[in-house]
Amino acid sequence: MDTNARYYGSYLHLDKVLDAQHPVSFEKGNEPAHDEMLFIVIHQAYELWFKQILFEMDYVMRVFSQDKINDNSEDLNLVRHRLRRIISIMQLLNQQVNILDSMTPLDFLEFRNLLTPSSGFQSKQFRLIEARLGLVIDKRHQKDYYKRTNEGGFSQADYQVITETEQEKTLLELVNQWLERMPFFMGEYWSASTAADITQHPFWSAYRKIYEAGLTEREANKVKDFDYVFFEKKPAGFSEAQLDVLRSHFSPAALRAALFIMLYRDFPMFQTSYQILDSLIEIDHLMSNWRHKHLIMVRRMIGMRVGTGNTSGAGYLEGALNKHYVYRDLSGLSTYLIERKKLPALPEELIKNLGFHL
């Protein structure tokens, strides 16, 4: 064999990968626990897939960092493709929990105490994924947990990397900027005057009337939500708690653009953009599914005991599940949809720009 030829094992560095599993229970003086090998392999596989997710996100964020993005360019099509790949990976990660579930609580107890104080909480890559997607520290459940460098917390080096990443622009912020640049409400496309007050724009004035007319008696107040979400018009009589529920991480201009894309997604110009927004919503849902599966698994394995990393175990995971949504505002736009047959007619000049150029 040619000694310079590429070889499968050396190309993949399998000597390192396959020699990276060292169950502590098999060390001298401990009682071997068979399922510790499964536990290690599963979590190493998670981390490899996390690495790939971050790699895909690097590309997506580079594209959205551009000052100008051609919606018909290869860049945006590849963004869609990369996001769909992240979705496929997350679907696999959710399925992988089923393999871990083949370990019983008694199997886990054979080596659980040997893990202390390490914990899945200390996964730097998972925190980086959350941070890059747009989950900010102040919105995290029990946010003080995330700033620990004591026992059960992060190493100083990992803490530094996570902190620096949290200070960078997130994918949510970059997508917000991309949506705000959508030009299709500009006066050149509309025969009627487009006043400085966006609520008087021909499209939004017509759309609001159709939306309000379609609300049931019990939903009547939703038009006030509509005015606040899309136009920042504070409804009379709303408490700060009610307003806080409606506040978005996206700007009103970005949400107007996102809703417009969802409404007219059948136009060629919007097909890629819509699929990108839909992918972000799907990623958020899959992250939530992963947390839910993890919560169920932890309850099954340790009940209500404290986690190995000194968290509250299942209690902490349940709080994170309910609070750690990033793109809830995009998925919530379905609240403000109207029937397709009632959509306002668009100006002919705008329709030309949204279709294929002949």
C-alpha positions as MATLAB code, in Angstrom:
seq = 'MDTNARYYGSYLHLDKVLDAQHPVSFEKGNEPAHDEMLFIVIHQAYELWFKQILFEMDYVMRVFSQDKINDNSEDLNLVRHRLRRIISIMQLLNQQVNILDSMTPLDFLEFRNLLTPSSGFQSKQFRLIEARLGLVIDKRHQKDYYKRTNEGGFSQADYQVITETEQEKTLLELVNQWLERMPFFMGEYWSASTAADITQHPFWSAYRKIYEAGLTEREANKVKDFDYVFFEKKPAGFSEAQLDVLRSHFSPAALRAALFIMLYRDFPMFQTSYQILDSLIEIDHLMSNWRHKHLIMVRRMIGMRVGTGNTSGAGYLEGALNKHYVYRDLSGLSTYLIERKKLPALPEELIKNLGFHL';
ca = [
       0.000    0.000    0.000;
       1.208    3.505   -0.845;
       2.298    4.987    2.493;
       1.256    8.460    1.249;
      -2.253    7.348    0.275;
      -5.157    8.716    2.274;
      -6.432    6.097    4.727;
      -9.949    6.009    6.241;
      -8.864    5.721    9.862;
      -6.157    8.368    9.694;
      -8.328   10.813    7.695;
     -10.997   10.646   10.414;
      -8.433   10.505   13.247;
     -10.218    7.454   14.583;
      -7.295    6.677   16.850;
      -8.242    9.823   18.819;
     -12.013    9.547   18.473;
     -12.280    5.884   19.475;
      -9.784    6.282   22.299;
     -11.766    9.134   23.873;
     -14.139    6.955   25.931;
     -12.839    6.325   29.429;
     -15.574    5.197   31.848;
     -14.601    6.252   35.359;
     -16.358    3.220   36.817;
     -13.840    0.972   35.041;
     -10.891    2.593   36.797;
      -9.088    0.664   39.483;
     -10.946    0.589   42.773;
     -14.411    1.206   41.207;
     -17.184   -1.231   40.349;
     -17.588   -1.313   36.510;
     -20.949    0.078   35.374;
     -21.768   -1.251   31.923;
     -24.020    1.653   30.857;
     -21.441    4.338   31.537;
     -19.941    3.634   28.102;
     -23.328    4.330   26.486;
     -23.656    7.526   28.531;
     -20.252    8.775   27.326;
     -20.767    7.867   23.664;
     -24.196    9.540   23.570;
     -22.891   12.791   25.027;
     -19.791   12.829   22.840;
     -22.072   12.372   19.817;
     -24.161   15.314   21.051;
     -21.075   17.504   21.219;
     -19.962   16.524   17.706;
     -23.370   17.473   16.344;
     -23.306   20.717   18.362;
     -20.013   21.483   16.633;
     -21.634   20.968   13.231;
     -24.588   23.187   14.182;
     -22.194   25.984   15.170;
     -20.321   25.484   11.888;
     -23.553   25.888    9.905;
     -24.531   28.916   11.985;
     -21.193   30.580   11.204;
     -22.116   30.611    7.514;
     -25.684   31.794    8.123;
     -24.525   34.673   10.311;
     -21.856   35.753    7.827;
     -24.519   36.126    5.132;
     -26.898   38.058    7.371;
     -24.036   40.305    8.481;
     -23.823   41.759    4.958;
     -25.168   45.264    4.416;
     -27.057   44.113    1.329;
     -28.493   40.656    0.623;
     -29.937   39.680   -2.739;
     -33.022   37.598   -1.988;
     -32.496   35.705   -5.243;
     -28.800   35.086   -4.641;
     -27.024   31.825   -3.932;
     -26.199   33.181   -0.458;
     -29.802   33.230    0.713;
     -30.553   29.871   -0.857;
     -27.585   28.404    0.997;
     -28.788   30.005    4.233;
     -32.070   28.164    3.758;
     -30.159   24.954    3.067;
     -27.907   25.348    6.126;
     -30.876   26.029    8.398;
     -32.669   22.945    7.065;
     -29.543   20.927    7.853;
     -29.568   22.259   11.423;
     -33.196   21.117   11.647;
     -32.229   17.616   10.466;
     -29.458   17.467   13.076;
     -31.803   18.585   15.833;
     -34.346   15.970   14.808;
     -31.598   13.373   15.154;
     -30.593   14.723   18.580;
     -34.176   14.382   19.739;
     -34.246   10.781   18.548;
     -30.933   10.084   20.264;
     -32.607   10.585   23.642;
     -34.486    7.351   22.941;
     -31.192    5.450   22.958;
     -30.237    6.987   26.286;
     -33.660    5.958   27.581;
     -32.628    2.329   27.126;
     -30.620    2.862   30.336;
     -32.712    2.299   33.458;
     -32.580    4.470   36.605;
     -30.792    1.645   38.456;
     -28.256    1.391   35.624;
     -27.564    5.113   35.961;
     -27.217    4.950   39.759;
     -24.308    2.549   39.327;
     -22.078    5.409   38.155;
     -24.011    8.665   38.754;
     -22.071    9.724   41.846;
     -18.822    9.375   39.904;
     -19.932   12.220   37.591;
     -20.279   14.862   40.327;
     -19.919   17.828   39.934;
     -19.844   17.585   36.122;
     -23.144   18.155   34.331;
     -24.644   18.650   30.879;
     -25.243   22.199   32.085;
     -21.511   22.739   31.446;
     -21.793   22.121   27.695;
     -20.087   25.213   26.319;
     -21.199   24.454   22.771;
     -24.880   24.204   23.698;
     -24.660   27.584   25.471;
     -22.993   29.053   22.376;
     -25.807   27.730   20.165;
     -28.404   29.327   22.449;
     -26.480   32.607   22.612;
     -25.936   32.809   18.860;
     -29.594   32.087   18.164;
     -30.502   35.038   20.380;
     -31.257   33.767   23.880;
     -29.969   36.631   26.015;
     -28.756   36.129   29.566;
     -31.440   38.348   31.153;
     -34.195   36.206   29.619;
     -32.804   32.906   30.888;
     -34.449   30.921   33.642;
     -32.480   31.420   36.892;
     -29.929   33.502   35.012;
     -27.458   33.476   37.913;
     -26.817   29.796   37.161;
     -25.119   30.854   33.937;
     -22.534   33.056   35.574;
     -21.043   30.448   37.884;
     -17.398   29.432   37.789;
     -17.528   27.597   41.093;
     -18.068   23.855   41.500;
     -20.686   22.688   39.015;
     -20.317   25.855   36.904;
     -18.138   26.670   33.916;
     -14.366   26.727   33.744;
     -12.869   30.215   33.526;
     -11.890   29.613   29.888;
     -15.386   28.456   28.850;
     -16.992   31.260   30.846;
     -14.875   33.780   28.938;
     -15.818   32.388   25.519;
     -19.534   32.274   26.396;
     -19.475   35.828   27.779;
     -17.737   37.176   24.672;
     -20.229   35.409   22.410;
     -23.171   36.857   24.362;
     -21.827   40.335   23.640;
     -21.728   39.764   19.877;
     -24.585   40.284   17.425;
     -27.015   37.381   17.536;
     -28.728   35.684   14.618;
     -32.010   37.189   15.844;
     -30.559   40.715   15.630;
     -29.122   40.067   12.174;
     -32.433   38.673   10.896;
     -34.187   41.702   12.409;
     -31.912   44.007   10.383;
     -32.536   41.955    7.233;
     -36.312   42.191    7.670;
     -36.190   45.933    8.353;
     -34.530   46.469    4.968;
     -37.457   45.021    3.024;
     -38.449   47.807    0.590;
     -41.952   46.816   -0.467;
     -43.876   49.408    1.537;
     -42.109   52.305   -0.173;
     -44.163   54.931   -2.013;
     -42.845   53.990   -5.463;
     -45.016   50.856   -5.435;
     -48.230   52.448   -4.176;
     -50.417   54.906   -6.072;
     -51.852   56.331   -2.869;
     -49.732   58.601   -0.726;
     -47.613   56.817    1.869;
     -47.732   59.097    4.875;
     -44.984   59.257    7.484;
     -47.412   57.538    9.869;
     -47.104   53.859    8.945;
     -50.593   53.156   10.290;
     -51.960   55.269    7.399;
     -50.079   53.290    4.760;
     -52.600   51.945    2.187;
     -51.696   48.325    2.859;
     -51.691   48.427    6.663;
     -54.794   50.578    6.856;
     -56.676   48.036    4.724;
     -55.179   45.021    6.477;
     -56.066   46.254    9.963;
     -59.701   46.731    8.965;
     -59.897   43.204    7.530;
     -58.195   41.731   10.596;
     -60.492   43.554   13.014;
     -63.600   42.530   11.050;
     -62.561   38.874   11.289;
     -62.234   38.809   15.073;
     -64.895   37.158   17.188;
     -66.519   38.999   20.071;
     -64.210   37.248   22.545;
     -61.168   38.221   20.444;
     -62.070   41.876   20.015;
     -59.155   43.103   22.134;
     -56.687   41.447   19.742;
     -56.841   44.525   17.533;
     -55.245   46.452   20.409;
     -52.495   43.831   20.525;
     -52.113   44.296   16.765;
     -51.650   48.052   17.144;
     -49.012   47.611   19.859;
     -47.036   44.795   18.198;
     -46.858   46.357   14.729;
     -47.138   50.093   15.435;
     -46.116   50.556   19.101;
     -49.462   52.165   19.918;
     -49.875   51.577   23.638;
     -53.430   50.418   24.401;
     -55.303   52.325   27.073;
     -55.809   50.400   30.280;
     -53.117   47.780   29.638;
     -50.874   46.995   32.613;
     -47.094   46.692   32.345;
     -47.474   42.932   32.765;
     -49.850   42.781   29.778;
     -47.521   44.932   27.689;
     -44.545   42.785   28.669;
     -46.274   39.729   27.186;
     -46.642   41.600   23.894;
     -43.122   43.040   23.768;
     -40.958   41.533   21.073;
     -37.248   41.030   20.465;
     -38.003   42.104   16.895;
     -38.767   45.684   15.928;
     -42.284   46.572   14.687;
     -40.838   47.207   11.208;
     -39.242   43.739   11.167;
     -42.467   42.098   12.340;
     -44.459   43.920    9.658;
     -42.033   42.609    7.045;
     -42.172   39.068    8.476;
     -45.979   39.085    8.473;
     -46.022   40.398    4.893;
     -43.681   37.575    3.811;
     -45.899   34.984    5.496;
     -49.032   36.406    3.883;
     -47.627   36.571    0.359;
     -45.203   33.652    0.551;
     -46.511   32.160   -2.716;
     -44.812   34.919   -4.689;
     -41.434   33.721   -6.037;
     -39.566   36.603   -4.381;
     -40.750   35.498   -0.937;
     -40.449   31.715   -1.159;
     -36.864   31.550    0.132;
     -37.453   34.270    2.732;
     -40.529   32.486    4.039;
     -38.694   29.173    4.314;
     -35.911   30.877    6.280;
     -38.402   32.347    8.766;
     -40.188   29.010    9.000;
     -36.861   27.248    9.633;
     -36.059   29.586   12.528;
     -39.447   28.787   14.063;
     -38.844   25.057   13.548;
     -35.380   25.246   15.148;
     -36.938   26.946   18.161;
     -39.575   24.214   18.431;
     -36.966   21.445   18.130;
     -34.865   23.074   20.851;
     -37.979   23.077   23.024;
     -38.659   19.415   22.160;
     -35.092   18.549   23.121;
     -35.478   20.283   26.486;
     -38.799   18.507   27.065;
     -37.311   15.092   26.258;
     -34.379   15.864   28.539;
     -36.764   16.893   31.331;
     -38.765   13.663   31.011;
     -35.571   11.622   30.961;
     -34.181   13.345   34.075;
     -37.458   12.847   35.951;
     -37.339    9.170   35.036;
     -33.692    8.764   36.018;
     -33.396   10.766   39.251;
     -36.914   11.924   40.116;
     -36.675   15.210   42.013;
     -33.090   14.789   43.219;
     -30.535   17.589   42.775;
     -28.585   17.490   39.497;
     -24.942   16.451   39.488;
     -23.964   20.046   38.670;
     -25.789   21.374   41.763;
     -28.796   22.632   39.805;
     -32.312   21.815   40.966;
     -32.467   19.001   38.422;
     -35.902   18.516   36.863;
     -37.167   21.763   38.416;
     -34.501   23.793   36.634;
     -35.140   22.015   33.318;
     -38.871   22.670   33.546;
     -38.286   26.385   34.048;
     -35.881   26.523   31.104;
     -38.378   24.679   28.919;
     -41.059   27.301   29.550;
     -38.814   30.340   29.204;
     -36.064   29.604   26.681;
     -37.875   30.345   23.433;
     -35.990   32.609   21.034;
     -38.307   32.987   18.023;
     -41.629   32.960   19.840;
     -42.426   36.345   18.255;
     -42.182   34.891   14.744;
     -44.340   31.874   15.532;
     -46.783   34.227   17.282;
     -47.435   36.072   14.017;
     -50.052   33.439   13.217;
     -52.217   35.369   15.717;
     -52.486   38.162   13.145;
     -53.107   36.216    9.942;
     -56.249   36.607    7.863;
     -57.823   34.276    5.312;
     -55.947   34.038    2.027;
     -59.031   35.020    0.007;
     -59.341   38.267    1.998;
     -55.755   39.477    1.482;
     -55.555   43.085    0.234;
     -54.795   43.350   -3.474;
     -51.254   44.529   -4.170;
     -50.314   47.216   -6.704;
     -49.405   45.904  -10.157;
     -45.919   47.403   -9.979;
     -45.235   45.628   -6.716;
     -46.565   42.314   -8.076;
     -44.055   42.580  -10.935;
     -41.223   42.908   -8.428;
     -42.438   39.943   -6.382;
     -42.713   37.628   -9.381;
     -40.272   36.329  -11.943;
     -38.749   38.994  -14.192;
     -39.507   38.167  -17.834;
];
